């Protein structure tokens, strides 16, 4: 018993020593952790919760140059017709120029059909005309003879001779009536039929009919040839030699290569910027505003000068857009290269079916602002930063082009900062901080395809 107690007394100092060591290690760990926390680096961007939020801004730049309105559409022919013969028959000849893509001249013969039957009808009509001329001459001669006879009859009646029936009188008076009052009245006022006037009228009508039949027969002979109504390009062909064709059957399609056009669907806001856009609808000739048509071909961007014809006069019920037509008057001439000219090769003509970008120079208010789309807030306003606080400024949208929105804002000053970033729960007068300012990027070709503006650098 005494021996066990002695052993416990010997182990007590060792236990206390280990407890002290463990306590020291624990305290050292706590101290190191506290020091690391106190000496930690501040996280980048960490702000005290009581500071105003940081917002990104941009300087609003006031402008006065024309707004460049852009749109897209397919190139189409301004004039396109289906070619057909007005008479039927067997095809005897087809022009080698009547091929798809071939250019033909106005008045050039493209197709011929058998004309012998039509020529025979013309000969018959010519003979009938000659006979009608003879009949008219005979009727006129008879009329002159009757007029002379009536003159002689009147002279004899005036002389009052008591003679028997005159042989001349017998031609005009029924038996038993010679010398009575009826004969005198007939001599004084003979009927047109008795004078031969009606016979002459009938002969003249027959002659006019013969002339009309001859003219129609000659037209039918001429219609055995199909000619080009204008200088153009053959779009399609559906006739071969030996084929029997009916009157009105389409044999080819031809479009006028001298004038092409592009119908560009535009929003009503954009269309309103184009000068005199409704000129054709309101009885004018055309808008006359300048435009540029651009097409990608062979890795190169090509451009042609164009003129705005005007709106087509109807609004699409589905998209609510308005088709504005621009016309290119010399599409056969090669376009001018805007980009990729080193690999361009020969300049191509503008052809129907090309998908084109069209740029217009629109009318604008005296002054306006170009702002990023993200700067426009709901309710038609922007957030201006004035004296470190947000001010709601109402704006009126003129048009939207690419990343830009064009607005008028009487309450906005030139160069004033406007907020472009997101700011939840923004309120009028809310205090904010601004970051580094940047200028409003100009809307140029780099934002809509990479090429410079087709109108040059002027406003």
FENCOR-V353758 format. One record per pair of residues at least 24 apart in sequence whose C-alpha atoms are under 10 Angstrom apart, sorted by the first residue. I is the first residue (numbers start at 1). J is the second residue. D is the distance in Angstrom with one decimal. If there is no record, write none. Layout:
BEGIN
i = (I:I)
j = (J:J)
d = (D:D)
END
This chain:
BEGIN
i = (51:51:51:52:52:52:52:52:52:52:53:53:53:53:53:53:54:54:54:54:54:54:54:55:55:55:55:55:55:55:55:55:55:55:55:56:56:56:56:56:56:56:56:56:56:56:56:56:56:57:57:57:57:57:57:57:57:57:57:57:57:57:57:57:57:57:58:58:58:58:58:58:58:58:58:58:58:58:58:58:58:58:58:58:58:58:59:59:59:59:59:59:59:59:59:59:59:59:59:59:59:60:60:60:60:60:60:60:60:60:60:60:60:60:60:60:60:60:60:61:61:61:61:61:61:61:61:61:61:61:61:61:61:62:62:62:62:62:62:62:62:62:62:62:62:62:62:63:63:63:63:63:63:63:63:63:63:64:64:64:64:64:64:64:65:65:65:65:65:65:65:65:65:65:66:66:66:66:66:66:66:66:66:66:66:67:67:67:67:67:67:67:67:67:67:67:67:67:67:67:67:67:68:68:68:68:68:68:68:68:68:68:68:68:68:68:68:68:68:69:69:69:69:69:69:69:69:69:69:69:69:69:69:69:69:70:70:70:70:70:70:70:70:70:70:70:70:70:70:70:71:71:71:71:71:71:71:71:71:71:71:71:71:71:72:72:72:72:72:72:72:72:72:72:72:72:73:73:73:73:73:73:73:73:73:73:73:73:73:73:73:73:74:74:74:74:74:74:74:74:74:74:74:75:75:75:75:75:75:75:75:75:75:75:75:75:75:75:75:75:75:76:76:76:76:76:76:76:76:76:76:76:76:76:76:77:77:77:77:77:77:77:77:77:77:77:77:77:77:78:78:78:78:78:78:78:78:78:78:78:78:78:79:79:79:79:79:79:79:79:79:79:80:80:80:80:80:80:80:80:80:81:81:81:81:81:81:81:81:81:82:82:82:82:82:82:82:82:82:82:82:83:83:83:83:83:83:83:83:83:83:83:83:83:84:84:84:84:84:84:84:84:84:84:84:84:84:85:85:85:85:85:85:85:85:85:85:85:85:85:85:85:85:86:86:86:86:86:86:86:86:86:86:86:87:87:87:87:87:87:87:87:87:87:87:87:87:87:87:88:88:88:88:88:88:88:88:88:88:88:88:89:89:89:89:89:89:89:89:89:89:89:90:90:90:90:90:90:90:90:90:90:91:91:91:91:91:91:91:91:91:91:92:92:92:92:92:92:93:93:93:93:93:94:94:94:94:94:94:95:95:95:97:97:98:98:98:98:98:98:98:98:98:98:98:99:99:99:99:99:99:99:100:100:100:100:100:100:100:100:101:101:101:101:101:101:102:102:102:102:102:102:103:103:103:103:103:103:103:103:103:104:104:104:104:104:104:104:104:104:104:104:105:105:105:105:105:105:105:106:106:106:106:106:106:107:107:107:107:107:107:108:108:108:108:108:108:108:109:109:109:109:109:110:110:110:110:110:110:111:111:111:111:111:111:111:111:111:111:112:112:112:112:112:112:112:113:113:113:113:113:113:113:113:113:113:114:114:114:114:114:115:115:115:115:115:115:116:116:117:117:118:118:118:118:118:118:118:118:118:119:119:119:119:119:120:120:121:121:121:121:121:121:121:122:122:122:122:122:122:122:122:122:123:123:123:124:124:124:124:125:125:125:125:125:125:125:125:125:125:126:126:126:126:126:126:126:127:127:128:128:128:128:128:128:128:129:129:129:129:129:129:129:129:129:130:130:130:131:131:131:132:132:132:132:132:132:132:132:132:133:133:133:133:133:133:133:134:134:135:135:135:135:135:135:135:136:136:136:136:136:136:136:136:136:137:137:137:138:138:138:139:139:139:139:139:139:139:139:139:140:140:140:140:140:140:140:141:141:142:142:142:142:142:143:143:143:143:143:143:143:143:143:144:144:144:145:145:146:146:146:146:146:146:147:147:147:147:147:148:149:149:150:150:150:150:150:150:150:151:151:152:153:153:153:153:153:154:154:154:154:154:154:155:157:157:157:157:158:226:228:229:229:230:230:230:230:230:231:231:231:231:232:232:232:232:233:233:235:255:257:257:257:257:257:257:257:257:258:258:258:258:258:258:259:259:259:259:259:259:259:260:260:260:260:260:260:260:260:260:260:260:261:261:261:261:261:261:261:261:261:261:261:261:261:261:262:262:262:262:262:262:262:262:262:262:262:262:262:262:262:262:262:263:263:263:263:263:263:263:263:263:263:263:263:263:264:264:264:264:264:264:264:264:264:264:264:265:265:265:265:265:265:265:265:265:265:266:266:266:266:266:266:266:266:267:267:267:267:267:267:267:267:268:268:268:268:268:268:269:269:269:269:269:269:270:270:270:270:270:270:270:270:270:271:271:271:271:271:271:271:271:271:272:272:272:272:272:272:273:273:273:273:273:273:273:273:274:274:274:274:274:274:274:274:274:275:275:275:275:275:275:275:276:276:276:276:276:277:277:277:277:277:277:277:277:278:278:278:278:278:278:279:279:279:279:280:280:280:280:280:281:281:281:281:281:282:284:285:285:286:286:286:286:287:287:287:288:288:289:289:289:289:289:290:290:290:290:290:290:290:291:291:291:291:291:291:291:291:291:291:292:292:292:292:292:292:292:292:292:292:292:292:293:293:293:293:293:293:293:293:293:293:293:293:294:294:294:294:294:294:294:294:294:294:294:294:295:295:295:295:295:295:295:295:295:295:296:296:296:296:296:296:296:296:297:297:297:297:297:297:298:298:298:298:298:298:298:299:299:299:299:299:299:299:300:300:300:300:300:300:300:300:300:300:300:301:301:301:301:301:301:301:301:301:301:301:302:302:302:302:302:302:302:302:302:302:302:302:302:302:302:303:303:303:303:303:303:303:303:303:303:303:304:304:304:304:304:304:304:304:304:304:304:304:304:305:305:305:305:305:305:305:305:306:306:306:306:306:307:308:326:326:326:336:338:338:338:338:338:339:339:339:340:357:357:358:359:359:359:360:360:361:361:364:364:364:365:365:365:366:367:367:367:367:368:368:368:368:368:368:368:368:368:368:368:369:369:369:369:369:369:369:369:369:369:369:369:369:370:370:370:370:370:370:370:370:370:370:370:370:370:370:370:371:371:371:371:371:371:371:371:371:371:371:371:372:372:372:372:372:372:372:372:372:372:372:373:373:373:373:373:373:373:373:374:374:374:374:374:374:374:375:375:375:375:375:375:375:376:376:376:376:376:376:377:377:380:381:381:382:382:382:382:382:383:383:383:383:383:383:383:383:384:384:384:384:384:384:384:384:384:385:385:385:385:385:385:385:385:385:385:386:386:386:386:386:386:387:387:387:387:388:388:388:388:388:388:389:389:389:389:389:389:389:389:390:390:390:390:390:390:390:390:390:390:390:391:391:391:391:391:391:391:392:392:392:392:392:393:393:401:401:401:402:402:402:402:403:403:403:403:404:404:404:404:404:405:415:415)
j = (431:432:433:388:389:430:431:432:433:434:423:430:431:432:433:434:421:423:431:432:433:434:435:385:418:419:420:421:422:423:432:433:434:435:436:417:418:419:420:421:422:423:432:433:434:435:436:437:438:375:383:384:385:416:417:418:419:420:421:433:434:435:436:437:438:439:371:372:375:384:385:415:416:417:418:419:420:421:434:435:436:437:438:439:440:441:371:384:413:414:415:416:417:418:419:420:437:438:439:440:441:368:369:370:371:372:375:384:412:413:414:415:416:417:418:419:438:439:440:368:369:370:371:412:413:414:415:416:417:439:440:441:442:367:368:369:370:371:407:408:409:412:413:414:415:416:440:364:365:366:367:368:369:370:406:414:459:364:365:366:367:368:369:459:361:362:363:364:365:366:367:368:458:459:273:360:361:362:363:364:365:366:367:458:459:270:273:274:360:361:362:363:364:365:368:370:398:399:401:406:443:459:270:273:274:291:358:359:360:361:362:363:364:401:443:444:453:455:459:266:270:271:273:274:291:358:359:360:361:362:363:399:400:401:402:264:266:270:291:292:357:358:359:360:361:362:400:401:402:448:263:264:265:266:267:270:293:324:356:357:358:359:360:401:262:263:264:265:266:293:294:355:356:357:358:359:261:262:263:264:265:266:293:323:324:325:353:354:355:356:357:358:261:262:263:264:351:352:353:354:355:356:357:260:261:262:263:264:293:295:326:327:328:350:351:352:353:354:355:356:357:255:257:259:260:261:262:263:327:350:351:352:353:354:355:254:255:256:257:258:259:260:261:262:327:328:351:352:353:255:256:257:258:259:260:261:262:325:327:328:329:352:230:232:254:255:256:257:258:259:260:261:232:233:234:235:253:254:255:256:257:229:230:235:250:252:253:254:255:256:235:236:237:248:249:250:251:252:253:254:255:110:226:227:228:229:237:248:249:250:251:252:253:254:111:223:226:227:245:246:247:248:249:250:251:252:253:111:112:113:220:223:224:225:226:227:245:246:247:248:249:250:251:219:220:222:223:224:225:226:246:247:248:249:113:115:118:219:220:221:222:223:224:225:245:246:247:248:249:113:114:115:220:223:224:244:245:246:247:248:249:113:114:115:117:224:242:243:244:245:246:247:114:115:224:240:241:242:243:244:245:246:115:224:225:239:240:241:242:243:244:245:224:240:241:242:243:244:225:240:241:242:243:225:226:239:240:241:242:226:240:241:233:234:228:233:234:235:236:237:238:239:252:253:254:233:234:235:236:237:238:252:233:234:235:236:237:252:253:254:232:233:234:235:236:254:232:233:234:235:236:254:231:232:233:234:235:254:255:256:257:227:228:229:230:231:232:233:234:254:256:257:227:228:229:230:231:232:233:227:228:229:230:231:232:226:227:228:229:230:231:225:226:227:228:229:230:231:225:226:227:228:229:225:226:227:228:251:252:224:225:226:227:228:239:240:241:251:252:222:223:224:225:226:227:241:221:223:224:225:226:241:242:243:244:245:221:224:225:242:244:220:221:222:223:224:225:221:224:220:221:216:217:218:219:220:221:222:223:224:217:218:220:221:222:217:221:213:214:216:217:218:220:221:213:214:215:216:217:218:219:220:221:214:217:218:210:213:214:217:209:210:211:212:213:214:215:216:217:218:210:211:213:214:215:217:218:210:214:206:207:209:210:211:213:214:206:207:208:209:210:211:212:213:214:207:210:211:206:207:210:203:204:205:206:207:208:209:210:211:203:204:206:207:208:210:211:203:207:199:200:202:203:204:206:207:199:200:201:202:203:204:205:206:207:200:203:204:199:200:203:196:197:198:199:200:201:202:203:204:196:197:199:200:201:203:204:196:200:195:196:197:199:200:192:193:194:195:196:197:198:199:200:195:196:197:195:196:171:172:194:195:196:197:190:194:195:196:197:195:187:195:186:187:188:189:190:194:195:187:188:187:183:184:186:187:188:183:184:185:186:187:188:187:183:184:187:188:184:251:254:254:256:254:255:256:257:258:255:256:257:258:256:257:258:259:257:258:352:352:329:330:331:332:349:350:351:352:328:329:330:331:332:333:327:328:329:330:331:332:350:306:326:327:328:329:330:331:332:350:351:352:293:306:307:308:309:325:326:327:328:329:331:350:351:352:293:306:308:309:323:324:325:326:327:328:352:353:354:355:356:357:358:308:309:310:311:312:322:323:324:325:326:327:356:358:311:321:322:323:324:325:326:356:357:358:359:311:315:316:319:320:321:322:323:324:325:311:315:319:320:321:322:323:324:315:319:320:321:322:323:399:400:315:320:321:322:323:399:321:322:397:398:399:400:321:322:360:362:363:398:399:400:401:310:311:321:322:323:324:360:362:399:322:362:363:364:398:399:360:361:362:363:364:365:398:399:308:310:311:324:360:361:362:363:364:308:310:360:361:362:363:364:308:309:310:311:363:308:309:310:311:312:313:324:325:309:310:311:312:313:324:309:310:311:313:309:310:311:312:313:310:311:312:313:314:313:310:309:310:310:311:325:326:311:325:326:326:327:326:360:361:362:363:326:327:359:360:361:362:455:326:327:328:358:359:360:361:362:454:455:326:327:328:356:357:358:359:360:361:453:454:455:326:327:328:335:350:355:356:357:358:359:360:454:335:336:337:338:350:354:355:356:357:358:359:454:335:337:338:348:350:354:355:356:357:358:337:338:339:340:354:355:356:357:337:340:344:347:348:354:340:343:344:345:346:347:348:339:340:341:342:343:344:345:336:337:338:339:340:341:342:343:344:345:347:335:336:337:338:339:340:341:344:449:450:451:334:335:336:337:338:339:340:341:344:347:348:349:350:356:454:334:335:336:337:338:339:350:356:357:358:454:328:329:330:331:333:334:335:336:337:349:350:358:454:329:330:331:335:336:358:454:455:330:331:358:359:360:360:360:358:359:360:454:450:451:452:453:454:450:451:452:451:448:449:454:453:454:455:454:455:455:459:398:406:408:398:407:408:408:407:408:409:410:395:396:397:398:406:407:408:409:410:412:414:395:397:398:404:405:406:407:408:409:412:413:414:440:397:398:399:400:401:403:404:405:406:407:408:440:441:442:443:400:403:404:405:406:407:418:420:440:441:442:443:400:401:402:403:404:405:406:420:440:441:443:400:401:402:403:404:405:406:420:403:404:405:419:420:421:422:404:405:418:419:420:421:422:404:405:407:418:419:420:419:420:407:407:409:409:412:418:419:420:412:417:418:419:420:426:427:428:411:412:413:416:417:418:419:420:428:416:417:418:419:429:430:431:432:433:434:416:417:418:429:431:432:429:431:432:433:429:430:431:432:433:434:427:428:429:430:431:432:433:434:417:418:419:426:427:428:429:430:431:432:433:418:426:427:428:429:430:431:418:426:427:428:429:418:428:443:447:448:443:444:447:448:441:443:447:448:440:441:442:443:447:443:439:440)
d = (9.3:8.7:8.8:9.4:9.7:8.6:5.9:5.0:6.1:9.7:8.3:9.5:7.7:5.2:6.0:8.6:9.7:9.0:9.6:6.0:4.6:5.7:6.7:9.7:9.7:6.7:7.8:6.3:7.7:7.3:6.7:6.1:5.2:6.4:9.5:9.5:8.5:5.9:5.9:5.5:8.5:9.6:10.0:8.6:6.0:5.6:7.4:7.7:9.2:8.8:9.4:8.8:8.3:9.6:5.9:5.3:4.4:5.4:7.2:9.7:6.5:7.0:7.6:6.0:7.4:9.4:8.5:8.9:8.8:9.6:10.0:8.7:8.1:5.4:5.5:6.6:6.7:9.7:9.6:9.5:8.7:5.6:5.3:6.0:6.4:9.6:8.8:9.6:9.7:8.0:5.0:5.4:4.5:6.3:9.0:10.0:6.9:6.5:5.4:6.1:9.9:9.9:6.6:7.2:6.5:9.4:10.0:9.3:8.2:7.7:6.0:4.9:5.5:6.2:6.7:9.9:9.7:7.6:6.4:8.5:5.9:6.7:8.0:9.9:8.6:5.5:5.4:7.9:9.5:7.8:6.4:9.4:9.5:6.5:5.7:4.8:7.3:9.6:9.8:9.3:9.7:9.2:8.0:5.3:7.5:9.7:9.8:9.8:9.5:8.4:5.6:5.4:5.8:7.4:9.7:9.0:9.7:7.5:7.4:5.8:4.8:6.4:8.6:8.1:9.6:9.5:9.0:7.6:9.2:8.6:8.3:9.0:8.3:4.6:9.3:9.5:6.0:5.7:5.9:5.8:8.8:9.5:9.9:9.3:5.8:9.7:8.1:9.6:8.2:6.0:5.2:6.9:6.5:9.7:9.7:9.7:9.6:8.8:9.2:8.4:9.4:8.2:9.6:9.4:9.7:9.6:10.0:6.4:5.6:4.9:6.0:9.1:9.8:8.3:8.7:8.9:8.9:9.1:9.2:9.1:6.6:8.5:8.0:8.3:9.5:8.3:5.7:5.0:6.3:6.3:9.7:8.4:8.7:7.0:10.0:9.0:8.5:8.5:9.6:9.6:7.1:5.6:4.5:6.2:8.9:9.7:9.8:7.3:9.1:9.1:9.5:5.9:6.9:6.6:9.5:9.2:9.8:9.5:8.6:5.9:5.3:6.6:8.5:9.5:8.4:8.2:5.5:7.2:8.7:9.1:9.4:7.3:5.7:4.5:5.7:8.7:9.6:5.9:5.8:4.9:7.2:10.0:9.7:9.4:9.8:9.5:9.5:8.6:5.9:5.6:6.7:7.7:8.5:5.8:6.9:7.9:9.9:7.5:5.8:5.8:4.6:6.0:8.8:6.8:5.8:4.7:7.5:9.6:9.3:9.7:9.7:9.5:9.6:8.1:6.9:4.8:5.2:5.3:6.3:6.7:9.9:9.3:10.0:9.3:5.9:5.5:6.1:8.1:9.7:9.8:7.7:4.6:6.2:8.1:9.7:9.6:6.1:6.5:7.2:9.0:6.9:4.7:6.1:8.5:9.6:10.0:8.5:6.1:9.0:7.8:7.0:8.6:8.9:6.0:5.1:5.8:8.8:10.0:8.0:9.4:9.9:9.6:9.7:9.3:8.6:5.7:5.4:8.5:9.3:7.7:8.0:9.5:9.0:9.6:9.8:9.0:7.3:5.8:4.1:6.3:9.4:9.0:9.9:9.7:9.7:8.6:5.8:5.5:6.4:8.8:9.5:9.1:9.8:9.7:9.3:6.0:7.4:5.9:4.4:6.4:8.8:9.8:7.7:8.5:8.1:8.8:9.4:8.5:8.2:5.6:5.7:5.2:5.8:7.2:9.7:9.9:7.2:9.5:9.2:8.9:7.2:5.2:5.5:4.6:5.5:7.3:9.1:8.9:9.3:9.2:10.0:6.6:7.1:7.6:6.1:9.3:8.2:7.7:5.5:5.7:6.9:7.8:8.0:9.8:8.0:10.0:6.3:8.0:9.6:9.0:8.2:4.7:5.7:8.5:9.0:10.0:9.5:9.9:6.8:9.0:9.7:6.4:6.6:9.5:8.4:6.8:4.5:7.6:9.5:7.8:8.9:9.8:9.8:9.2:7.9:7.4:5.4:4.4:4.8:8.3:8.7:5.7:6.0:8.1:9.6:8.1:9.6:8.4:5.5:5.6:6.8:8.3:5.7:9.2:9.7:9.9:8.0:5.9:5.7:4.2:6.3:9.0:9.9:9.1:9.7:8.3:7.2:5.1:5.0:5.4:6.1:7.2:10.0:8.8:5.6:6.0:8.3:9.5:9.4:8.1:5.7:8.1:10.0:10.0:9.5:7.9:6.7:6.1:9.6:10.0:9.9:9.8:9.9:8.7:10.0:9.2:6.7:9.5:8.7:7.0:9.8:9.4:8.2:9.9:9.8:9.0:6.3:8.1:7.2:6.5:9.7:9.1:7.7:5.0:5.2:5.2:6.6:9.1:8.9:9.2:9.5:5.8:5.2:6.0:8.0:9.4:8.5:5.5:5.5:8.2:9.8:9.7:7.4:5.7:4.4:6.4:9.7:9.2:9.7:9.6:8.4:9.7:7.1:9.8:8.2:5.7:5.7:6.2:7.4:9.0:9.9:10.0:9.2:6.7:8.5:6.5:4.3:6.7:8.9:7.6:5.1:5.5:4.1:4.4:7.7:9.0:5.3:5.0:6.1:7.0:8.1:9.8:8.4:5.3:5.5:8.4:8.9:8.8:6.5:5.8:4.3:6.7:9.9:7.4:5.5:5.5:7.0:9.9:9.5:8.1:5.7:5.0:7.3:9.8:8.6:9.1:8.8:8.9:9.9:9.8:8.8:5.7:4.5:6.3:9.2:9.0:9.7:8.9:5.3:6.6:8.7:8.9:8.9:9.2:8.6:8.6:9.3:6.9:9.3:9.9:9.8:8.6:6.1:8.7:9.0:6.1:8.9:8.5:9.8:9.9:8.8:10.0:6.6:7.9:9.2:6.3:5.4:9.1:9.4:8.4:7.4:7.5:8.3:6.0:9.5:8.8:9.4:9.1:8.2:9.5:6.1:8.6:9.1:9.0:8.1:5.7:8.1:8.1:4.6:5.8:9.0:8.5:7.7:8.0:8.4:9.1:9.9:9.3:8.1:9.0:9.7:6.4:7.8:8.8:5.9:4.7:8.5:9.0:7.1:9.1:7.6:7.9:8.4:5.8:9.1:9.1:9.7:8.8:9.0:9.3:8.4:9.3:5.9:8.6:8.8:8.5:8.5:6.2:8.4:8.3:4.7:6.0:9.2:8.5:7.4:8.4:8.4:9.4:9.4:8.3:8.9:6.7:7.9:9.0:6.0:4.8:8.5:8.9:6.9:9.1:8.0:8.2:8.7:6.1:9.6:9.2:9.9:9.0:9.2:9.5:8.7:9.4:6.0:8.6:8.7:8.4:8.5:6.2:8.5:8.3:4.7:6.1:9.2:8.3:7.4:8.5:8.4:9.4:9.5:8.5:8.9:7.2:8.4:9.1:5.9:5.0:8.7:8.8:6.8:9.2:7.9:8.3:8.2:5.8:9.4:8.8:9.7:9.3:9.2:8.6:6.6:9.3:8.8:8.7:9.6:9.5:8.8:5.9:4.6:6.5:9.3:8.1:7.4:8.3:8.2:9.6:8.8:9.0:9.8:9.7:7.7:5.6:7.0:9.8:9.5:9.1:6.1:8.4:10.0:9.7:9.7:9.5:9.0:6.2:8.6:9.7:8.1:9.4:8.2:8.0:9.3:9.3:9.2:8.8:9.7:6.5:9.3:9.4:7.5:9.7:9.2:5.6:6.9:9.4:8.7:6.8:8.3:9.7:8.9:9.3:8.1:8.9:9.6:8.7:8.6:7.0:9.5:9.7:8.4:6.4:7.4:7.8:4.3:4.9:7.1:9.6:6.0:9.4:9.7:9.2:9.2:8.4:7.1:6.9:9.7:9.0:8.2:8.9:8.5:6.3:5.9:6.5:7.0:9.7:6.9:5.8:4.8:6.4:6.6:8.8:9.9:9.6:8.6:5.8:5.3:6.7:8.1:6.6:9.5:8.0:7.9:7.3:9.5:8.6:9.3:9.4:9.0:6.6:5.5:4.2:5.8:8.5:9.3:9.9:9.9:8.5:8.3:9.5:9.6:9.9:9.3:8.1:5.6:5.4:6.6:8.3:9.1:9.8:9.5:9.1:7.8:9.3:8.3:10.0:9.8:9.6:8.8:8.5:9.3:5.6:5.5:4.4:6.6:8.9:9.9:9.5:9.3:9.4:7.9:5.2:5.1:6.2:7.8:9.2:8.8:7.5:10.0:9.5:9.4:8.9:9.1:9.3:5.7:5.3:4.3:6.3:8.8:9.8:9.9:9.7:8.9:5.3:5.3:6.2:7.0:9.7:8.6:7.2:4.8:6.4:8.9:8.8:9.6:9.0:7.7:6.2:6.5:9.8:9.2:9.5:9.9:8.5:6.4:5.7:8.4:9.6:9.4:9.7:8.2:10.0:7.7:5.8:7.9:9.0:9.5:8.3:8.8:7.1:8.6:7.4:9.8:8.5:9.4:10.0:8.4:8.3:9.7:9.0:9.3:9.1:8.3:4.7:4.9:6.6:9.5:8.2:8.4:8.6:8.7:9.8:9.2:7.3:7.0:4.6:5.9:9.1:9.0:9.0:9.7:8.6:6.6:6.0:9.6:9.2:9.3:7.3:9.2:9.6:7.9:7.7:4.6:5.7:9.3:9.8:7.6:9.4:9.0:5.7:5.6:8.2:7.5:9.2:8.1:6.3:7.9:9.9:7.3:6.1:7.2:7.9:8.3:8.0:7.3:7.4:6.0:9.6:9.4:9.7:7.9:9.0:5.9:9.2:9.8:9.8:8.8:9.8:9.4:9.2:9.8:9.1:7.8:7.5:8.5:9.9:8.9:9.9:8.9:6.6:6.7:9.3:9.2:7.2:8.9:9.3:6.9:5.6:4.6:6.7:9.6:8.8:8.3:8.7:9.7:8.9:9.8:8.2:5.6:5.2:6.8:9.2:9.4:6.5:7.6:8.5:9.2:8.1:9.4:9.5:9.8:6.3:5.9:4.6:6.7:9.2:8.7:8.7:9.4:9.5:8.8:9.6:9.7:8.8:5.5:5.1:6.2:8.2:8.4:8.9:9.8:9.8:10.0:8.3:7.1:6.7:4.9:6.5:9.0:9.8:9.8:9.5:10.0:8.6:8.2:7.8:9.1:10.0:10.0:8.3:9.1:7.9:9.1:9.0:8.1:6.5:8.2:9.7:9.7:9.3:8.5:6.4:8.8:10.0:7.4:6.9:9.9:9.9:6.8:7.3:5.6:4.7:6.3:8.8:7.4:5.6:9.1:9.4:9.0:8.3:5.8:5.3:5.2:6.8:8.1:8.7:9.8:9.9:7.9:8.5:5.3:5.4:4.6:5.7:7.6:9.3:9.1:9.3:8.0:8.4:9.7:9.2:9.8:9.9:8.8:5.1:5.3:6.5:6.8:9.9:9.2:9.4:9.3:9.4:7.4:7.2:9.4:8.4:7.5:8.9:8.2:5.3:6.8:9.4:9.6:8.2:9.7:9.0:8.4:8.7:9.2:8.7:9.4:10.0:8.9:9.4:8.9:9.5:9.1:9.6:9.5:9.2:8.3:8.4:10.0:9.4:10.0:9.9:6.5:7.4:9.0:7.9:8.7:6.4:8.6:9.8:10.0:9.8:9.7:8.6:7.7:8.6:9.7:9.0:8.4:9.2:8.4:9.8:9.9:9.0:9.7:8.0:9.5:9.3:7.2:9.1:9.5:10.0:9.6:9.7:8.7:6.8:5.7:4.7:7.1:9.0:9.9:9.6:9.5:9.6:9.6:9.8:8.2:5.7:5.3:6.1:7.5:8.9:9.7:8.3:9.6:10.0:9.8:9.7:9.4:9.7:9.9:6.3:5.7:4.6:6.5:8.9:7.4:8.6:7.9:8.3:9.8:8.6:5.7:5.4:6.4:7.6:9.0:9.1:6.8:8.5:9.4:9.8:9.6:9.9:9.3:6.0:4.8:6.0:8.7:7.5:7.7:8.4:9.9:8.1:9.3:8.7:5.8:5.5:5.5:9.1:8.5:8.6:8.9:9.0:8.8:5.7:7.2:8.6:9.6:8.8:7.1:6.1:4.5:7.4:9.2:10.0:7.9:9.3:9.5:9.1:8.1:9.8:9.4:9.6:9.7:8.9:9.4:9.1:6.7:7.4:8.9:10.0:8.5:5.4:5.5:8.3:9.0:9.5:8.7:9.9:7.9:9.5:7.0:5.7:4.2:6.3:9.7:9.9:7.5:5.6:5.9:7.1:9.1:9.4:8.9:7.9:8.9:8.3:8.2:7.8:9.1:8.9:9.5:9.6:9.7:8.7:9.3:9.9:8.8:8.4:5.7:5.6:6.3:7.8:9.5:7.9:5.1:5.2:4.3:5.7:8.2:9.9:10.0:8.8:8.5:8.0:7.2:5.7:4.9:5.3:6.5:7.1:9.9:9.2:9.9:8.3:5.5:6.0:8.1:9.9:9.7:9.8:8.4:6.2:8.5:9.5:9.9:8.1:9.4:8.9:8.0:9.8:6.9:6.7:9.6:8.0:7.6:9.1:9.5:8.7:8.6:6.8:9.4:9.7:8.8:9.4)
END
